[in-house]
Amino acid sequence: MRQSEALDHEIEVKIALRSSAGVHERLTSAGFKISAPRGFEANTVYDSADSSLRKRDMLLRLRQNGRQEILTWKGPGVPGPHKSRPELETTVGSLETLHKILGQLGYDPIFRYEKYRTEFESAERAGAKITLDETPIGEFLELEGPSDWIDETARKLDFSPQDYVLSSYGKLYLDYCAQRGVQPGHMVFASPD
């Protein structure tokens, strides 16, 4: 890709919740409506054997969300009060075929994580959204949009910049395992017995 080509840029923060009880009501009273109902997501992160993408602060991910399959590349983060990095996404015709292609290019699955996600948006700012993510390590709000909108929305919901979490789910999972003395694997929900 030529340097002159513009990349989409993701700006977001996570906010860890003690409980998601009442969150829907808080979002509704702040003017948000559900734009995508609660759905299951399976995410697989790929890298080379020598971790070449991680070493360059990049991420290559395949996401399966209902019937939609999305390939995402994320570039190096930009320092600041919000998590900010270039991002490119496209839908995929066949997850199985793309998995094989990535393998042929030297990228193998290194981490899998799951979550249930509900998306909310407000008519006030097109393209800005809030997601409620229920993960095996806890529940999080994710505010994604312009920086000023993130800060204003966080205040409306009674959160402050001290509540912002800038880490990826992979990093949060590793911290969670370290705090509990558990060997990391994949961040997936327990299978029902």
N, C-alpha and C positions, 0 to 999 in steps of 0.2 A: 504494500500500500504506500502511496506517495504521502509524504508528510503534509502536503497542502490539502489533502482530503480531510474534511471535517468528520469527527467521530461524535456519536451520541455520548452524552455524559450523564452518569447516574450520580445523584446527590441524595443521600439518605442518612437516617439514624435509626437505631433500634432503641426501644425502651423496654426493659425487663419488667414484667408484671408479677406481683405477688399472687394475684388471682385475676382471671378474666371475668369474674362475676361483676355485672354492672357495666362492663365496657361497651356493649352494644348501646345501652341507654345513654351513656356519656357521649358516644359518637353521634347518636341520633340528635340529642339536644344541642350538639355543636354544629348541626346542619349537614351531617354526613348520611349518605344512603348506601346500602349494600349494592355494589356494582357487580360482584361475582360471589355467589353463595359459597359456603364452606365446602372445600374440596381437598382431596388428598393429592399431595405432590411427592414424587420420588425424584431425587436429584443425584446425579453421578458426576463426580469431578474426575477429570483425566489429567495425566501428566506423563512425561517420559521417565524412563528408569533413573536418569540422573537428576530428576526434578527441575528440568530446565525452565519450565513455566513458573513454578514457585520461586525459583531463584531470581526471576525477573519481575516478581510481584504480579504475575498474570494468573488468570483462572480460565479454564476451559470446562464447561459444564453442559451436560445433557439433562433436561428437565422433562419429566412426564407429568402432565397435569390433566387428568381426565383423558380426553382423546387427543389433546394437543401435545406435541413434542417440540421442544425448543432447544436450539444450540445457542449457547451464550459464551462470548469471549469478554473478559474484563481485563483492562490494562492496569498499569501501576497507579496506586492511589496518590492523591494530591493532599498534602498536609492542610489541616484546617479543623474548624470546630465540628464539621460534618464529614461523613464518609463520602468521598468524591473520587470518581475514577471513570475513565472512558469505558463504554460498554457497547457491544454490538450483539444483536440477537436476530435469529431467523427461525421460522418454523421448519420442521424436518418432515420429509415424506415417509421415511422408514427409520425408526430408531435402531433396529437391528442392522440395517445396511450401514448407517452412519457409524455405529459402534465398530463394525468390521473395517470401515475406511480409516477411522482413527487408529485402530490397531495396526494397520498397514503403514501408517505414518509414524508409528512409534509411540503413540499415546494410549496408555492403558488406564482402566479405572483404578483410582487410588483411595477414594472416599465416597461413601454413599450416605445421604441424609434424607430424612423424611419429615414431613410436617403436614398439618391441616391448615389451610389458609382461607381466610375470608377477606375479600377486598371491599373497601369503602372509598367513595369519592364525594367531593363537594362541588356544587355548581360554581363556587367562588373562583376556583383556579383550575382551568383545563390542564390535564396531564399530571396533576398532583394527586397522590392517593395515600391512603393508610391501609395497611394490612394487619390483620390479627393472625399471628402465627402460633399454632399450638405444636410444640416440638417435644421430643422425648426428654429434653433438659429444661423445659419450662415454657412459659407463654410470653410472647413479645409483641409489641406494636412496632410496626415499621412505618416511618413517615418518609415518603419519597416525593421530592419536588424541589423547587427553588429554595435556596437557603432561608430567605426571609419568610417564606410560607411555612417552612419546617418550624422555625422558632416561634412564629405567631400561633401556629396550630398547637404546638406543645404547650404554650402558655394557656390557651383556651381549655386544654385538657388537664390543667393543673400539673404540668411537668416543667422542668427547667433543664438547661444545658447540663447540669450535674447528673441528670438521669440518662443522658445520651450514651449509648453503647455503639462504638464504631467497629467492633470486631466482627469478623465473619462467623457464620454458624460453625464452621470447622474449628476456628480458634476458640469459640465459646465452648464447644464440645471437649476440646483438649483440656481447657481450664477446669471444666466440670469433672472430668475423669481424674485429673491431678488432685483436686480438692478432696475427692472421695477415695483416692488410692486405688482406682480401677484402671485396668489395662484398656486403652482406647481400641476401638474397633470401628464400627460404623454407627452413626447416630440414627438408629431405626427404632421403631416401636416394637415392643415385645410381642412375639407371636402368641395368639390366644391358645391356651392348652385345651 
